[in-house]
Amino acid sequence: MAEEQQKDNFWLYIGGIIVLTIVLVVMLKSRETEHLKSGAVAELQKETFQAIDARKKAPGNKAE
């Protein structure tokens, strides 16, 4: 009867892993669109559409 029962920390570890996962997902989602704020994507899109329009207006182009 002098034996001490060991505490089972399994669910504590599982809960910690779940909380850590949620924190990491929230942090990564907040940084997901950070690169869009610089305007680089909008500039690239503008250049791409200008190139497409230039090809459509090129002489000898029959893709209309």
Stockholm file with secondary structure:
# STOCKHOLM 1.0

chainA/1-64         MAEEQQKDNFWLYIGGIIVLTIVLVVMLKSRETEHLKSGAVAELQKETFQAIDARKKAPGNKAE
#=GR chainA/1-64 SS CCCCCCCCCHHHHHHHHHHHHHHHHHHHHHHTTGGGGGSHHHHHHHHHHHHHHHHHTSTTCCCC
#=GC SS_cons        CCCCCCCCCHHHHHHHHHHHHHHHHHHHHHHTTGGGGGSHHHHHHHHHHHHHHHHHTSTTCCCC
//
